Amino acid sequence: MKSIPIKLSFAEEVKTFVNVANRYDYDMDLRAGRHVVDAKSILGIFSLDLSKPITLEVYADNCDDLLDELKAFVI
């Protein structure tokens, strides 16, 4: 499992993030405090507090291809 801090500030960024995440078979969650949602769910992401950085948890060890595509959101 890998945990990566990310920042999603705008609705367009959330849409782009979800489109990229859905291209991969990895199981992924987003965590903000004690709230956890599926990283492939737009509605789930919008239920989080996006004013602060959130944590992307990818349940795979070799997910460098995914992280490469998401580097614009990594902080």
Backbone bond lengths (Angstrom), bond angles and torsions (degrees), N, CA, C in turn:
res aa  C-N    CA-C-N  psi(-1)  N-CA   C-N-CA  omega(-1)  CA-C   N-CA-C  phi
1 M - - - 1.458 - - 1.524 109.09 -
2 K 1.308 115.81 141.11 1.459 121.62 175.96 1.514 108.94 -122.60
3 S 1.334 115.88 138.94 1.466 122.16 176.54 1.522 108.38 -116.81
4 I 1.330 115.84 126.05 1.458 121.48 -175.94 1.514 109.14 -130.67
5 P 1.340 118.30 125.94 1.468 119.42 175.60 1.529 110.07 -74.78
6 I 1.333 116.42 133.01 1.460 120.80 179.65 1.527 109.55 -133.95
7 K 1.319 115.13 165.60 1.464 121.72 177.82 1.516 108.32 -132.23
8 L 1.325 115.95 124.75 1.464 122.89 175.51 1.524 106.69 -121.03
9 S 1.328 116.91 106.99 1.461 120.63 -173.30 1.524 114.15 -97.97
10 F 1.314 117.49 -32.59 1.453 121.14 -172.72 1.525 111.16 -123.40
11 A 1.325 116.88 157.09 1.455 122.09 -179.75 1.529 110.85 -58.77
12 E 1.310 117.55 -37.18 1.460 121.19 179.58 1.529 110.95 -64.62
13 E 1.336 116.99 -36.49 1.465 120.59 176.95 1.530 110.88 -66.31
14 V 1.323 116.77 -39.91 1.469 120.63 178.16 1.529 109.52 -62.47
15 K 1.316 117.07 -44.26 1.470 121.54 179.36 1.525 110.46 -60.50
16 T 1.317 117.88 -46.27 1.462 122.06 179.10 1.525 110.64 -63.03
17 F 1.332 116.76 -44.39 1.464 121.81 179.36 1.525 110.67 -58.33
18 V 1.329 117.59 -48.31 1.469 121.87 -178.29 1.527 110.65 -65.34
19 N 1.314 118.14 -39.39 1.470 120.62 177.80 1.525 111.42 -61.08
20 V 1.328 116.85 -42.16 1.471 120.56 177.90 1.523 109.96 -68.05
21 A 1.323 118.14 -46.75 1.467 122.12 -177.45 1.522 111.53 -60.07
22 N 1.316 117.93 -36.48 1.460 121.40 -177.91 1.523 113.47 -72.46
23 R 1.316 117.63 -13.36 1.463 120.80 177.82 1.528 112.71 -78.70
24 Y 1.327 117.35 -10.11 1.463 121.85 -175.98 1.524 110.68 -114.72
25 D 1.322 115.26 148.94 1.457 121.35 -178.88 1.528 113.45 -83.51
26 Y 1.307 117.67 -4.81 1.465 120.82 -177.70 1.529 110.49 -64.04
27 D 1.331 115.74 145.21 1.460 120.39 169.62 1.515 107.12 -80.09
28 M 1.335 116.62 132.89 1.469 121.69 -176.69 1.515 109.87 -139.99
29 D 1.318 115.71 143.33 1.455 122.27 173.83 1.508 109.02 -129.48
30 L 1.329 115.31 156.87 1.463 121.73 170.47 1.510 107.19 -115.39
31 R 1.328 116.02 134.01 1.456 121.84 -177.42 1.530 109.55 -121.67
32 A 1.329 114.57 128.54 1.469 121.38 174.18 1.530 106.07 -130.39
33 G 1.325 115.33 102.07 1.462 119.13 -174.71 1.516 109.19 66.50
34 R 1.334 116.97 -123.47 1.467 120.14 179.67 1.526 112.61 -97.01
35 H 1.327 117.42 2.05 1.466 121.93 179.68 1.531 109.77 -92.21
36 V 1.329 115.15 131.43 1.466 121.36 -179.96 1.525 108.38 -128.46
37 V 1.348 116.02 131.20 1.469 120.90 177.92 1.524 109.17 -133.30
38 D 1.318 115.44 160.83 1.456 122.08 175.70 1.533 108.45 -66.77
39 A 1.323 116.56 128.16 1.468 120.87 -177.43 1.518 112.69 -69.82
40 K 1.331 117.69 -10.12 1.453 121.14 -179.65 1.525 112.05 -99.37
41 S 1.322 117.23 8.64 1.461 122.54 -176.52 1.531 110.95 -110.92
42 I 1.323 116.04 113.87 1.467 119.98 178.76 1.522 110.56 -61.03
43 L 1.317 117.47 -47.07 1.468 120.26 -179.50 1.519 111.56 -62.32
44 G 1.326 116.67 -39.63 1.453 120.09 177.56 1.519 111.78 -61.31
45 I 1.317 116.42 -43.67 1.470 120.58 -179.27 1.523 110.79 -64.05
46 F 1.332 117.15 -40.73 1.463 119.63 -179.50 1.527 112.34 -70.01
47 S 1.340 117.74 -13.49 1.463 119.83 176.37 1.532 111.72 -81.21
48 L 1.337 116.90 -10.08 1.464 121.39 179.30 1.524 110.80 -88.05
49 D 1.322 115.38 161.45 1.464 121.58 173.92 1.528 107.80 -80.87
50 L 1.332 116.65 101.86 1.464 120.94 -176.05 1.522 113.23 -88.19
51 S 1.330 117.39 4.77 1.461 119.72 177.89 1.527 111.25 -76.35
52 K 1.328 116.64 -13.39 1.468 122.03 179.64 1.525 108.31 -120.90
53 P 1.329 116.65 159.80 1.472 118.72 175.39 1.530 110.59 -61.81
54 I 1.327 115.78 148.65 1.460 121.97 177.84 1.528 108.10 -123.14
55 T 1.308 116.80 165.74 1.457 121.40 -176.69 1.519 110.43 -108.90
56 L 1.325 115.44 125.61 1.458 122.03 173.71 1.517 107.27 -90.82
57 E 1.331 116.83 124.45 1.456 121.87 176.77 1.521 108.28 -112.81
58 V 1.323 115.91 116.49 1.460 122.24 -179.63 1.523 106.85 -107.59
59 Y 1.333 116.01 124.76 1.463 121.20 -176.70 1.526 110.91 -92.14
60 A 1.320 114.72 59.58 1.466 123.08 176.20 1.519 106.94 -156.95
61 D 1.311 116.39 147.09 1.464 119.40 -179.27 1.524 112.61 -87.06
62 N 1.319 116.90 -34.09 1.457 120.73 -177.38 1.529 109.15 -108.55
63 C 1.328 115.82 78.67 1.469 120.81 -178.24 1.526 111.43 -123.05
64 D 1.328 115.88 32.74 1.463 120.09 -177.49 1.521 112.46 -62.60
65 D 1.338 117.85 -31.10 1.458 120.79 178.54 1.533 110.77 -63.78
66 L 1.316 116.72 -41.93 1.468 121.58 176.87 1.523 110.80 -64.82
67 L 1.322 116.71 -48.02 1.463 120.78 -178.18 1.520 111.67 -63.43
68 D 1.314 116.82 -31.68 1.459 120.52 176.92 1.523 111.01 -63.80
69 E 1.326 116.83 -41.26 1.470 121.00 179.61 1.527 112.01 -72.63
70 L 1.323 117.09 -26.76 1.464 120.95 -177.42 1.525 113.65 -97.04
71 K 1.338 117.97 8.85 1.463 120.22 -174.89 1.527 113.33 -60.97
72 A 1.315 118.79 -22.01 1.470 120.77 178.48 1.528 111.68 -67.15
73 F 1.324 117.30 -22.02 1.468 121.26 -177.28 1.525 112.93 -99.17
74 V 1.327 117.21 -12.59 1.461 121.48 -177.43 1.524 110.04 -73.77
75 I 1.341 115.10 135.65 1.479 118.70 177.27 1.510 110.43 -112.58
